[in-house]
């Protein structure tokens, strides 16, 4: 089943950041008519068979409006329900409560006092993308001012102990398409990186990677648990990116589960990955 596919972006990045350039010919080769459109444009999204979130990176400042738009689109991938759950990083606490090895996470609402770890730590907004609003602090620092600044902007603050393995090994991103493992790539430390000229995300150092077995096992467990919490099958997720870091004991920890509009690292993997993506789009429509 084929038809019209729309890759959804934002006004600042109307055709994405370049990583999805290969998606258009891949979808076209499988019979789709493909176009790009910012989510808040006048485009008639209801006319498309597949509306695929790819670079909607301005949503954190307009999340309520963005979610309302998502719920108005009949054929959105991933679905509006998934987007609502995944665009607030409080989902990490849910996965932690489900028994998964997640980077320890505490949430601080505007009416709650903040407690900071005894080691280096990170404070970030629970709704955010591209590491905007995230800051690293050394052990013993009082980060109350940063927490207050996030609260003043309407955010819940999220506090996590900094995982020092990121300084040497970075993060490992495992990509799943249609619920099935596709490929992986590494990401260098982002805190302290320079902002892209669009102002929407921090520039990353990416490289191809082969994930070790324990990281794959964690990613599989995370997708199963998230799907159970959402009441869906894994196959209903057009794409998923599981970001993994190593804890102080060397074991893998979930840093983030990206189900909304993650970069999928097509430029860091084999040419077959984008074909797998296009095939997964067809699977969703079938």
C-alpha positions as YAML, in Angstrom:
chain: A
units: angstrom
residues:
- id: 1
  name: UNK
  ca: [0.00, 0.00, 0.00]
- id: 2
  name: UNK
  ca: [1.50, 3.32, -1.03]
- id: 3
  name: UNK
  ca: [0.36, 6.89, -1.50]
- id: 4
  name: UNK
  ca: [1.36, 10.29, -0.22]
- id: 5
  name: UNK
  ca: [3.95, 10.60, 2.53]
- id: 6
  name: UNK
  ca: [4.74, 13.89, 4.29]
- id: 7
  name: UNK
  ca: [7.91, 14.37, 6.29]
- id: 8
  name: UNK
  ca: [7.04, 16.87, 9.00]
- id: 9
  name: UNK
  ca: [9.49, 19.58, 10.01]
- id: 10
  name: UNK
  ca: [9.44, 23.07, 11.53]
- id: 11
  name: UNK
  ca: [9.77, 26.53, 10.04]
- id: 12
  name: UNK
  ca: [13.44, 26.83, 11.07]
- id: 13
  name: UNK
  ca: [14.37, 23.52, 9.41]
- id: 14
  name: UNK
  ca: [11.78, 23.08, 6.63]
- id: 15
  name: UNK
  ca: [13.59, 20.09, 5.08]
- id: 16
  name: UNK
  ca: [15.26, 18.74, 8.20]
- id: 17
  name: UNK
  ca: [18.93, 18.75, 9.17]
- id: 18
  name: UNK
  ca: [20.17, 16.76, 6.17]
- id: 19
  name: UNK
  ca: [20.20, 13.28, 7.71]
- id: 20
  name: UNK
  ca: [16.79, 12.50, 6.17]
- id: 21
  name: UNK
  ca: [17.75, 13.55, 2.64]
- id: 22
  name: UNK
  ca: [18.02, 9.88, 1.69]
- id: 23
  name: UNK
  ca: [14.51, 9.16, 2.95]
- id: 24
  name: UNK
  ca: [12.80, 10.90, 0.04]
- id: 25
  name: UNK
  ca: [14.27, 8.72, -2.75]
- id: 26
  name: UNK
  ca: [13.83, 5.59, -0.63]
- id: 27
  name: UNK
  ca: [10.12, 6.26, -0.14]
- id: 28
  name: UNK
  ca: [9.74, 7.32, -3.76]
- id: 29
  name: UNK
  ca: [11.29, 4.05, -4.94]
- id: 30
  name: UNK
  ca: [8.56, 2.18, -3.04]
- id: 31
  name: UNK
  ca: [5.79, 4.14, -4.74]
- id: 32
  name: UNK
  ca: [5.25, 7.09, -2.40]
- id: 33
  name: UNK
  ca: [4.82, 10.69, -3.44]
- id: 34
  name: UNK
  ca: [6.91, 12.53, -0.86]
- id: 35
  name: UNK
  ca: [7.05, 16.13, 0.36]
- id: 36
  name: UNK
  ca: [8.25, 18.11, 3.38]
- id: 37
  name: UNK
  ca: [6.04, 20.48, 5.39]
- id: 38
  name: UNK
  ca: [6.39, 22.31, 8.72]
- id: 39
  name: UNK
  ca: [3.83, 21.08, 11.23]
- id: 40
  name: UNK
  ca: [2.31, 24.54, 11.72]
- id: 41
  name: UNK
  ca: [2.05, 25.33, 8.00]
- id: 42
  name: UNK
  ca: [-1.09, 25.49, 5.87]
- id: 43
  name: UNK
  ca: [-0.40, 22.05, 4.40]
- id: 44
  name: UNK
  ca: [-3.43, 19.72, 4.38]
- id: 45
  name: UNK
  ca: [-2.01, 16.86, 6.44]
- id: 46
  name: UNK
  ca: [-5.33, 15.00, 6.42]
- id: 47
  name: UNK
  ca: [-4.81, 14.31, 2.72]
- id: 48
  name: UNK
  ca: [-1.69, 12.18, 3.26]
- id: 49
  name: UNK
  ca: [-1.58, 8.43, 3.85]
- id: 50
  name: UNK
  ca: [1.50, 8.80, 6.08]
- id: 51
  name: UNK
  ca: [2.46, 11.87, 8.11]
- id: 52
  name: UNK
  ca: [5.91, 11.23, 9.56]
- id: 53
  name: UNK
  ca: [7.41, 13.42, 12.29]
- id: 54
  name: UNK
  ca: [11.04, 14.07, 11.44]
- id: 55
  name: UNK
  ca: [12.27, 17.55, 12.45]
- id: 56
  name: UNK
  ca: [9.58, 19.20, 14.59]
- id: 57
  name: UNK
  ca: [12.25, 20.48, 16.94]
- id: 58
  name: UNK
  ca: [10.54, 23.70, 17.93]
- id: 59
  name: UNK
  ca: [7.79, 21.90, 19.87]
- id: 60
  name: UNK
  ca: [9.17, 22.31, 23.43]
- id: 61
  name: UNK
  ca: [8.15, 25.97, 23.57]
- id: 62
  name: UNK
  ca: [4.73, 25.18, 22.08]
- id: 63
  name: UNK
  ca: [4.05, 21.66, 23.32]
- id: 64
  name: UNK
  ca: [0.31, 22.09, 24.01]
- id: 65
  name: UNK
  ca: [-0.24, 23.52, 20.53]
- id: 66
  name: UNK
  ca: [1.93, 20.80, 18.99]
- id: 67
  name: UNK
  ca: [0.07, 18.00, 20.77]
- id: 68
  name: UNK
  ca: [-3.26, 19.47, 19.67]
- id: 69
  name: UNK
  ca: [-1.99, 19.45, 16.09]
- id: 70
  name: UNK
  ca: [-0.79, 15.84, 16.45]
- id: 71
  name: UNK
  ca: [-4.21, 14.74, 17.62]
- id: 72
  name: UNK
  ca: [-5.79, 16.37, 14.56]
- id: 73
  name: UNK
  ca: [-3.72, 14.31, 12.10]
- id: 74
  name: UNK
  ca: [-5.34, 10.98, 11.10]
- id: 75
  name: UNK
  ca: [-2.20, 9.08, 9.97]
- id: 76
  name: UNK
  ca: [0.58, 10.32, 12.23]
- id: 77
  name: UNK
  ca: [3.73, 8.32, 12.91]
- id: 78
  name: UNK
  ca: [4.43, 7.82, 15.64]
- id: 79
  name: UNK
  ca: [0.91, 8.27, 16.97]
- id: 80
  name: UNK
  ca: [-0.30, 11.27, 18.95]
- id: 81
  name: UNK
  ca: [-0.65, 9.13, 22.08]
- id: 82
  name: UNK
  ca: [2.98, 8.04, 21.78]
- id: 83
  name: UNK
  ca: [4.07, 11.65, 21.20]
- id: 84
  name: UNK
  ca: [2.19, 12.90, 24.27]
- id: 85
  name: UNK
  ca: [3.84, 10.27, 26.49]
- id: 86
  name: UNK
  ca: [7.31, 10.62, 25.01]
- id: 87
  name: UNK
  ca: [7.67, 14.41, 24.82]
- id: 88
  name: UNK
  ca: [7.69, 14.69, 28.61]
- id: 89
  name: UNK
  ca: [10.75, 12.93, 30.00]
- id: 90
  name: UNK
  ca: [8.84, 11.96, 33.12]
- id: 91
  name: UNK
  ca: [8.37, 8.72, 31.18]
- id: 92
  name: UNK
  ca: [11.86, 7.84, 32.46]
- id: 93
  name: UNK
  ca: [10.46, 7.63, 35.98]
- id: 94
  name: UNK
  ca: [7.74, 5.28, 34.73]
- id: 95
  name: UNK
  ca: [10.35, 3.03, 33.13]
- id: 96
  name: UNK
  ca: [12.45, 3.22, 36.29]
- id: 97
  name: UNK
  ca: [9.40, 2.20, 38.33]
- id: 98
  name: UNK
  ca: [8.90, -0.70, 35.91]
- id: 99
  name: UNK
  ca: [12.27, -2.07, 37.04]
- id: 100
  name: UNK
  ca: [14.43, -1.05, 34.11]
- id: 101
  name: UNK
  ca: [18.03, 0.17, 34.54]
- id: 102
  name: UNK
  ca: [17.52, 3.88, 33.87]
- id: 103
  name: UNK
  ca: [19.87, 6.74, 34.72]
- id: 104
  name: UNK
  ca: [18.50, 7.80, 38.16]
- id: 105
  name: UNK
  ca: [15.97, 10.55, 37.56]
- id: 106
  name: UNK
  ca: [14.13, 12.88, 39.88]
- id: 107
  name: UNK
  ca: [11.50, 15.43, 38.88]
- id: 108
  name: UNK
  ca: [11.12, 18.80, 40.58]
- id: 109
  name: UNK
  ca: [7.86, 20.64, 40.04]
- id: 110
  name: UNK
  ca: [7.56, 24.37, 40.80]
- id: 111
  name: UNK
  ca: [5.99, 23.63, 44.21]
- id: 112
  name: UNK
  ca: [8.64, 21.10, 45.29]
- id: 113
  name: UNK
  ca: [12.12, 21.57, 46.81]
- id: 114
  name: UNK
  ca: [15.14, 20.39, 44.82]
- id: 115
  name: UNK
  ca: [17.65, 17.89, 46.17]
- id: 116
  name: UNK
  ca: [20.95, 17.54, 44.33]
- id: 117
  name: UNK
  ca: [23.18, 14.44, 44.05]
- id: 118
  name: UNK
  ca: [26.48, 14.23, 45.90]
- id: 119
  name: UNK
  ca: [28.27, 13.61, 42.59]
- id: 120
  name: UNK
  ca: [28.35, 15.71, 39.41]
- id: 121
  name: UNK
  ca: [24.85, 16.07, 38.01]
- id: 122
  name: UNK
  ca: [22.73, 17.42, 35.17]
- id: 123
  name: UNK
  ca: [19.64, 19.60, 35.38]
- id: 124
  name: UNK
  ca: [17.37, 19.83, 32.36]
- id: 125
  name: UNK
  ca: [13.72, 20.55, 31.53]
- id: 126
  name: UNK
  ca: [11.45, 17.51, 31.41]
- id: 127
  name: UNK
  ca: [10.10, 18.83, 28.11]
- id: 128
  name: UNK
  ca: [12.91, 19.66, 25.75]
- id: 129
  name: UNK
  ca: [14.86, 18.60, 22.67]
- id: 130
  name: UNK
  ca: [18.42, 18.93, 21.44]
- id: 131
  name: UNK
  ca: [19.79, 19.39, 25.00]
- id: 132
  name: UNK
  ca: [18.42, 22.93, 25.18]
- id: 133
  name: UNK
  ca: [18.15, 24.07, 28.79]
- id: 134
  name: UNK
  ca: [20.42, 21.29, 30.04]
- id: 135
  name: UNK
  ca: [23.37, 22.18, 32.28]
- id: 136
  name: UNK
  ca: [26.02, 20.15, 34.09]
- id: 137
  name: UNK
  ca: [27.05, 20.97, 37.66]
- id: 138
  name: UNK
  ca: [29.91, 19.73, 39.83]
- id: 139
  name: UNK
  ca: [29.35, 17.88, 43.08]
- id: 140
  name: UNK
  ca: [28.27, 20.14, 45.92]
- id: 141
  name: UNK
  ca: [26.95, 22.90, 43.67]
- id: 142
  name: UNK
  ca: [23.64, 24.50, 44.53]
- id: 143
  name: UNK
  ca: [21.81, 24.52, 41.19]
- id: 144
  name: UNK
  ca: [18.66, 26.08, 42.61]
- id: 145
  name: UNK
  ca: [18.98, 29.11, 40.33]
- id: 146
  name: UNK
  ca: [18.90, 26.91, 37.21]
- id: 147
  name: UNK
  ca: [15.96, 24.96, 38.57]
- id: 148
  name: UNK
  ca: [14.15, 28.24, 39.30]
- id: 149
  name: UNK
  ca: [14.89, 29.47, 35.78]
- id: 150
  name: UNK
  ca: [13.36, 26.33, 34.31]
- id: 151
  name: UNK
  ca: [10.34, 26.73, 36.58]
- id: 152
  name: UNK
  ca: [9.97, 30.35, 35.47]
- id: 153
  name: UNK
  ca: [9.74, 29.12, 31.89]
- id: 154
  name: UNK
  ca: [6.95, 26.74, 32.87]
- id: 155
  name: UNK
  ca: [9.06, 23.58, 32.99]
- id: 156
  name: UNK
  ca: [9.35, 20.76, 35.46]
- id: 157
  name: UNK
  ca: [13.05, 20.32, 36.22]
- id: 158
  name: UNK
  ca: [14.70, 16.94, 35.87]
- id: 159
  name: UNK
  ca: [17.83, 16.06, 37.87]
- id: 160
  name: UNK
  ca: [20.16, 13.19, 37.01]
- id: 161
  name: UNK
  ca: [23.63, 12.21, 38.22]
- id: 162
  name: UNK
  ca: [26.13, 12.84, 35.44]
- id: 163
  name: UNK
  ca: [27.41, 9.63, 33.85]
- id: 164
  name: UNK
  ca: [31.16, 10.20, 33.47]
- id: 165
  name: UNK
  ca: [31.43, 7.44, 30.85]
- id: 166
  name: UNK
  ca: [29.93, 9.94, 28.40]
- id: 167
  name: UNK
  ca: [33.19, 11.91, 28.50]
- id: 168
  name: UNK
  ca: [35.13, 9.01, 27.01]
- id: 169
  name: UNK
  ca: [32.60, 6.68, 25.37]
- id: 170
  name: UNK
  ca: [29.74, 9.07, 24.64]
- id: 171
  name: UNK
  ca: [26.27, 7.66, 24.13]
- id: 172
  name: UNK
  ca: [25.15, 4.68, 22.07]
- id: 173
  name: UNK
  ca: [21.99, 5.11, 20.00]
- id: 174
  name: UNK
  ca: [20.18, 1.94, 18.92]
- id: 175
  name: UNK
  ca: [17.61, 2.43, 16.17]
- id: 176
  name: UNK
  ca: [14.53, 0.27, 15.72]
- id: 177
  name: UNK
  ca: [12.23, 0.42, 12.68]
- id: 178
  name: UNK
  ca: [8.80, -1.18, 12.92]
- id: 179
  name: UNK
  ca: [9.87, -2.61, 16.28]
- id: 180
  name: UNK
  ca: [12.89, -4.44, 14.79]
- id: 181
  name: UNK
  ca: [16.54, -3.55, 15.36]
- id: 182
  name: UNK
  ca: [18.07, -1.76, 12.37]
- id: 183
  name: UNK
  ca: [21.41, -0.14, 13.27]
- id: 184
  name: UNK
  ca: [23.35, 1.84, 15.85]
- id: 185
  name: UNK
  ca: [25.61, 4.85, 16.06]
- id: 186
  name: UNK
  ca: [27.60, 6.62, 18.74]
- id: 187
  name: UNK
  ca: [27.13, 10.21, 19.92]
- id: 188
  name: UNK
  ca: [29.85, 12.27, 21.58]
- id: 189
  name: UNK
  ca: [29.20, 14.29, 24.73]
- id: 190
  name: UNK
  ca: [26.74, 17.09, 23.93]
- id: 191
  name: UNK
  ca: [26.91, 19.26, 27.03]
- id: 192
  name: UNK
  ca: [29.25, 22.10, 26.18]
- id: 193
  name: UNK
  ca: [28.78, 21.60, 22.43]
- id: 194
  name: UNK
  ca: [27.93, 24.51, 20.18]
- id: 195
  name: UNK
  ca: [24.38, 25.22, 19.07]
- id: 196
  name: UNK
  ca: [23.46, 24.54, 15.45]
- id: 197
  name: UNK
  ca: [22.82, 27.71, 13.43]
- id: 198
  name: UNK
  ca: [19.07, 26.98, 13.55]
- id: 199
  name: UNK
  ca: [19.22, 27.39, 17.32]
- id: 200
  name: UNK
  ca: [17.18, 24.21, 17.82]
- id: 201
  name: UNK
  ca: [19.79, 21.62, 18.75]
- id: 202
  name: UNK
  ca: [23.39, 21.14, 19.80]
- id: 203
  name: UNK
  ca: [25.80, 19.86, 17.20]
- id: 204
  name: UNK
  ca: [26.76, 16.22, 17.75]
- id: 205
  name: UNK
  ca: [29.78, 14.12, 16.84]
- id: 206
  name: UNK
  ca: [28.35, 10.94, 15.34]
- id: 207
  name: UNK
  ca: [30.02, 7.71, 14.21]
- id: 208
  name: UNK
  ca: [28.89, 4.22, 13.15]
- id: 209
  name: UNK
  ca: [28.77, 1.68, 15.98]
- id: 210
  name: UNK
  ca: [28.25, -2.01, 16.63]
- id: 211
  name: UNK
  ca: [26.26, -2.38, 19.86]
- id: 212
  name: UNK
  ca: [27.43, -4.92, 22.44]
- id: 213
  name: UNK
  ca: [25.01, -7.63, 23.48]
- id: 214
  name: UNK
  ca: [24.14, -6.10, 26.87]
- id: 215
  name: UNK
  ca: [23.14, -2.79, 25.25]
- id: 216
  name: UNK
  ca: [20.93, -4.61, 22.75]
- id: 217
  name: UNK
  ca: [19.31, -6.60, 25.57]
- id: 218
  name: UNK
  ca: [18.56, -3.37, 27.44]
- id: 219
  name: UNK
  ca: [17.10, -1.73, 24.33]
- id: 220
  name: UNK
  ca: [14.85, -4.73, 23.75]
- id: 221
  name: UNK
  ca: [13.61, -4.61, 27.36]
- id: 222
  name: UNK
  ca: [12.99, -0.86, 27.11]
- id: 223
  name: UNK
  ca: [10.89, -1.20, 23.95]
- id: 224
  name: UNK
  ca: [8.86, -4.03, 25.47]
- id: 225
  name: UNK
  ca: [8.22, -2.07, 28.66]
- id: 226
  name: UNK
  ca: [7.36, 1.16, 26.84]
- id: 227
  name: UNK
  ca: [4.97, -0.65, 24.52]
- id: 228
  name: UNK
  ca: [3.27, -2.25, 27.52]
- id: 229
  name: UNK
  ca: [2.88, 1.12, 29.22]
- id: 230
  name: UNK
  ca: [1.42, 2.58, 26.02]
- id: 231
  name: UNK
  ca: [-0.84, -0.41, 25.38]
- id: 232
  name: UNK
  ca: [0.53, -1.00, 21.88]
- id: 233
  name: UNK
  ca: [2.60, -3.56, 20.02]
- id: 234
  name: UNK
  ca: [6.24, -2.79, 19.30]
- id: 235
  name: UNK
  ca: [5.48, -3.14, 15.60]
- id: 236
  name: UNK
  ca: [3.21, -0.09, 15.87]
- id: 237
  name: UNK
  ca: [6.26, 2.12, 16.41]
- id: 238
  name: UNK
  ca: [7.50, 3.26, 13.01]
- id: 239
  name: UNK
  ca: [10.77, 4.26, 14.63]
- id: 240
  name: UNK
  ca: [12.40, 4.23, 18.04]
- id: 241
  name: UNK
  ca: [15.85, 5.28, 19.20]
- id: 242
  name: UNK
  ca: [17.17, 3.94, 22.49]
- id: 243
  name: UNK
  ca: [20.02, 6.05, 23.90]
- id: 244
  name: UNK
  ca: [22.29, 4.10, 26.24]
- id: 245
  name: UNK
  ca: [25.21, 5.10, 28.48]
- id: 246
  name: UNK
  ca: [27.44, 3.15, 30.85]
- id: 247
  name: UNK
  ca: [27.01, 3.53, 34.59]
- id: 248
  name: UNK
  ca: [29.84, 3.67, 37.12]
- id: 249
  name: UNK
  ca: [29.74, -0.15, 37.31]
- id: 250
  name: UNK
  ca: [30.12, -0.46, 33.54]
- id: 251
  name: UNK
  ca: [26.59, -1.73, 32.99]
- id: 252
  name: UNK
  ca: [24.29, -0.10, 30.42]
- id: 253
  name: UNK
  ca: [21.69, 2.42, 31.52]
- id: 254
  name: UNK
  ca: [18.85, 3.99, 29.57]
- id: 255
  name: UNK
  ca: [19.44, 7.71, 29.07]
- id: 256
  name: UNK
  ca: [16.49, 8.45, 26.79]
- id: 257
  name: UNK
  ca: [13.93, 6.67, 24.63]
- id: 258
  name: UNK
  ca: [13.22, 8.77, 21.54]
- id: 259
  name: UNK
  ca: [9.84, 7.98, 19.94]
- id: 260
  name: UNK
  ca: [8.83, 11.38, 18.57]
- id: 261
  name: UNK
  ca: [11.25, 12.85, 16.01]
- id: 262
  name: UNK
  ca: [14.74, 11.50, 16.64]
- id: 263
  name: UNK
  ca: [17.63, 11.73, 14.24]
- id: 264
  name: UNK
  ca: [18.02, 8.17, 12.99]
- id: 265
  name: UNK
  ca: [21.64, 8.35, 11.88]
- id: 266
  name: UNK
  ca: [21.13, 7.27, 8.27]
- id: 267
  name: UNK
  ca: [24.44, 8.90, 7.34]
- id: 268
  name: UNK
  ca: [26.20, 6.72, 9.93]
- id: 269
  name: UNK
  ca: [25.06, 3.31, 8.77]
- id: 270
  name: UNK
  ca: [24.63, 1.01, 5.80]
- id: 271
  name: UNK
  ca: [22.64, 2.06, 2.76]
- id: 272
  name: UNK
  ca: [20.04, -0.60, 3.52]
- id: 273
  name: UNK
  ca: [18.84, 1.22, 6.66]
- id: 274
  name: UNK
  ca: [16.84, 3.82, 4.75]
- id: 275
  name: UNK
  ca: [15.23, 1.03, 2.70]
- id: 276
  name: UNK
  ca: [14.27, -0.66, 5.96]
- id: 277
  name: UNK
  ca: [12.73, 2.63, 7.06]
- id: 278
  name: UNK
  ca: [10.70, 2.96, 3.85]
- id: 279
  name: UNK
  ca: [9.58, -0.66, 4.19]
- id: 280
  name: UNK
  ca: [8.53, 0.01, 7.79]
- id: 281
  name: UNK
  ca: [6.35, 2.90, 6.55]
- id: 282
  name: UNK
  ca: [4.60, 0.49, 4.19]
- id: 283
  name: UNK
  ca: [4.17, -1.95, 7.07]
- id: 284
  name: UNK
  ca: [2.42, 0.70, 9.18]
- id: 285
  name: UNK
  ca: [-0.04, 1.44, 6.38]
- id: 286
  name: UNK
  ca: [-0.73, -2.25, 5.78]
...
